Amino acid sequence: MSAKEKSAMEKDTMDFGKVAVLMGGHSAEREISLMSGRNVLSALQAQGINAHAFDPAEKPLWALKDEGFARAFNVLHGRGGEDGTAQAVLEMLGIPYTGSGVAASALAMDKWRTKMVWLSAGIPTPPYQMVDAHTDWRQLINTLGLPLILKPVHEGSSIGVVKMDRPDPQQLAGAYAEAARHDSPVIAETFIHGAELAAAVVDGCALPLVRIAAPDGNYDYEHKYFSDDTQYFCPSGLSEALEERIRAQALAAFQVLGCRGCGRLDVMLRDDGQWFFLEANTVPGMTAHSLAPMAARAAGMSMEALCLTILKGSVSKHVA
C-alpha cells in the first residue's frame, strides 16, 4: 500500500464499530474460508479497524449480539455462509453485513436456478441438464455432447466437479455418484473449450479480467488454492474491446441475480470469441491465490483498500 493510498484511506475511514470477520464455518470450504478470513482480518486491523475473527463452527452467530459486534464482514465460503443462511440470521439480529442479501445469495449459490435466470436475461451459459441416478446417460451424451462436466448444484471451489470425455455410460454413472456424494442435485453441462477467465465485481464496477492457465487446463481445488503451477494473467491479454464487452456483461450477470458488493463470475471464452458464464460467487476468495484481490491490484487497489471498500458496503445496508 502506497503512502498516498494509506493517507487517503485514513482520511476516509469511518468508525465501523466492532467488526466481526466471519470465517471458517461448517462447509466443505472451511479451510479456504479460514485462509481468506485471516487475510481480511489482517487488512482491516492494519487500518485501525476494530476487527475480530468469528468462527460460527466454534460459537453460534447469535453470539455476535452478546459480544457487541456492530457489523459483519462475511468471508464464509460455501453452504451456511454463502447461500443466504448466515445473511438471514444477521438480518434477524439487526447486524449489517457485507455482500449480497438473503435472496441473491441463495440464488447465486444454486447453479441450476442461476442458469435459468441468466438464460431468461440473455446471458450466455453452457447447455445443461439436471441429472440423477435414473438419467439415460446415452441420451445425455447425445444431447450435450462430450466432454461433459458434472458438478453439485450447491458447492463451490470445484468441490465434487468431474469431467467426462468418454462415451461410457457406466463411467458417467460413476461420475454422477462422485458429484452426488458432495451434494444433490447434480447438474451436467457441456464442457467449453477455451480460455478460462475470472470477472470480479466490486461496488458496482467490473474489475480487469484475470486469465487463468492451470496445468493441463485443470483448474481444480488444488490448483486454485495450493499450487504454484497455475499461471494468472492480469491484464488478461484480450483485446481492449473484447475485454470491455465481457466485463460489461459480467456486471449485468451479477446484477440480474440481485447481487451487490463484491463478487466473482467464472467465464469461459471459446476460440471463436463466444463466451459463457459458468457461475457466480457472492463471497469470493481472499487468499494469496484468489482472483478478486488480483483483479483489484490490477485496478490499482491494494488488499487493504479492497477490504475497506467491501466493508463500507455494509454501512448502507438496511436490516430489520
N, C-alpha and C positions, 0 to 999 in steps of 0.2 A: 504494500500500500504506500503510495507516494505521500510526501509531506503535505502537498496541496490537497489531495483527496482526504487525508486524515483531518486536516483543518476544516474542510467543508463539512465532513460528517460530524465533527464535534459541534459545529455551529447548528447543524440540522438535527442533532439527536435530541429527542424529547424524552420526558420521563415516562417510560413504559410501565413503571411499577415492577413488581416481582414477576419475572417471566419464567414459565416452565418450558423447557425444551423436551418435548415428548419423544422418547426414543426407546428402542427395544421392542417391547410388547410380546405377543404370543405367536405371531405369524411365522411362516416359513422364511421370511426375510428378516428375522430378528437380528442376525449377525450384521447384515448390511445397515440396518436401521441404527444400530449402536455406533457403527463407524461414521455414518452420516451425522448422527446426533452429536458426537464428540466434536466433530469439525464445526458444526453450527454453534455449539456451546462456546468453544474457544473463540470463534469470530465475534460473538456477541459480547463476551466478557472483555475482549481486547478493546472494546469501545466503551467500557464502563457501564454496560447494561447489567442490571441485577438479575442475571440468568442462572438457572439451576437445572440440573438433569432430573428428569422424572420418568421412571420406567413403570408403565402400567402392569408389567408382569410381577412387580415387587409390591405394589400397592394400588388400590383401585383409583380410577380417575376422580371419583368424588372427593378424594383426599385433597385435591387441588384447592378446594374451597376452604377446608380446615387449615391448610398451610399458607393461606393468604396470597395465593397467586392471582395476579391481575389479568394475565393473558397467557396464551399458549402458542409456542412455535412448534407446529406439528411436523415431526420427522419420522412418524411411524409408517413404515412401508408395509404394503400388503393388507390382508384382511384384518379387520379390527381397527385399523388406523387410517386406511385409505379408501374405505368403502362406505363411509357415511356413519359408521357406528360411533367412533370417537367424536365426530362432529356433532352428532345428536346429543351425546352426553354433555359436551361442552356447552351447547346451546341451552340445555336444561339447567346447567349450573350458572348460566349467565356469564360465562368466561369467553371473551373474544379470542379468536384463533386465526392462524394463518391458513391460506389456501382456499380451496373450493368448499362450498356448503354441502349440506347433507345430500340433497338430491343429485347434484352434479357429481359428487364423489362416488355415490352408489352407481350412477350411470356409467361413468368413465371406467370404473373397476370391472364392469361387465362387458367383455369384448363383443358378445353377441348383440346386445342392445345398442352398444356404441356403433357397430356397423350399420344397424338399421337406421339410426338417426343420421349417420353420415350419408348413407345412400339416398335417403329422402331429401337431404340438403345438397345433393350433387357433389359430395366429397368422395373422391375415388378411394376404394378399398378393395383388396383382393376378393375374388369369388370365394364363397364359403358354403359350408353345410354343417348343421349340427349333427353329431353322431352319438351313437350309444352301442351297447353290446349287440343289438339286433340289426345294425346297419348292414346293408348289402354292399360289401366292400368293392366288389367288381363294378357295381353301378356307380359308386362314389368315384372310382378312378376314371370311368367313362365321362363323368360329369365335370370333374375338376382337373383331370389330368395329373401328370407326375412331373416333378416331385410334389409331395404334399407336406403340409405342416399340420400336426395335431397338437393342440395345447388346451390346458384347462381354462375355462372361461374367466375364473376369478383369481388367477395367480399372476405374479409379476416376476421380474428378474430372470426370465427364461426358465423358471422352475416348471418342470413337467413337460417342456416342449420337446417334441420328437419330429424329426424329419424323415420322410419315407420316399425313396426314389425307385423302388422295385415294385412291379405289378404282382405282388404276392399277398393275397387276401389274409393268409394266416399271419404274416408278419404285420400287416395293418391292424389286425385284431389285437396282436400283442402290443403294438404301439399305442392303441387306444387304451388298453389296460394300464399301461405305464402312465399315460396322461391322467386317466381317471383316478389313479392311486393318489394323486395330489389334490384333485378336486373334480367335481362333476357339476354341471355338464361339461362336455368337451366339444370344441369346435375344430373342424378341418377346413383349411384354406389352401388355395393354390399358392405354391411357392413362387415368389417373384425373383427372377434372376436380375442382378444389377447392383448398384451402389447402395450401401446402407447409410442412411442419414439420420441425424437427430435434430429435431427442431424444438428449441427451448423457447418458452414464452414467459416473460416477467413483466408484471404490472402493465399489461395491455400492449406490450411490444414483443415482436418476434425477433429473437437474437440471431446472430450469424449461425448458419448451419454447420454442424460437425459431421464430417465424413469418416466412417469407421472402416478400417481394414483389419479384420480379425484373421488369424491363421486358418487357411482353408475355408474362409468365409463363415466360420463357425463362431458367432458372437454369443456364446453361451454364458452360464453363470460364472465359470472360472475365468473366461476371457474378459468378462465385464468388470470384475472386481479385483482379481488377484494376479493376473498375468501381465507381464511387461512386454509380451509379444504383440499385443494388439496395438495398431497404429491409429492415431487420430489426426485428422487434418482440419484445421480451422484457421484461416479460410479453407473452405471446402474444395476449392479448385474448380467449381462450376462457373459457368458464365454468370456475369452480374445479373443479366435479365432473367435467366432460369432460376437463380437463387431467389431473386425477389418474388417471382411468381409462387415458388414453393413456400417461402416464408409467409406470404400474404394468405395463402390457403391454410397454412398451419394455424395461423391466428384465428381464421374463420372456423376451422375444425375444432379448435379449443373452445371458442366462444359458443358455438352452436350446441355444445353439450352443457352449457351453463357454467363452465369452469371460470375461475378467476385466480388472481395471484400468480403463483409460479407453477409451471408445468412443463412437460416434455412430450413430444409426439414422435413416434418412430415411423420412419418413412423409407420406402424402397423406390429407387429410381432406375427404371429399365434403360437399356442402351438406346432405345428409340425415343427417349425423352419423356415417356409417360411415367408419372409417379403414383404411388399408392400409400395411403396411410394405414398403418397396421393397428396401432392402439394409442391411447392417451394415458399419461401418468400424471396424477394430480399431486403426488408427493415425490418429486424426482430425487434421485440420489445426490448426496452432497459429500461423497468420498473423494479420495485423491484421484480416482479414475473416473469420476462422474462427469456427465456431459453438460449439464446445466451450468455448473461453475466454469467449465471450459469455454462454453459459448459466451458467458458473461465476461470472462477475461478478454476474449477477442473483441468485445464491445467496449473495453476499457473499464470494466467494473471488477474490482477485487472481490475476494470472498467476503471480506468484512462489509463492503458496500452492498453486495448481493443480499446478504443476510439481513442487513438493516432495511433494505427496500422491501423484502418479503415481510419483515416484522411490521413495518409501517402499514402494510395492507390489513393488518388485524385491527388497526385503530378505527377505521371507518365501518367495520363490520357490526351490524346490528344483531344482537342476540336477545333472547327472551329475558 
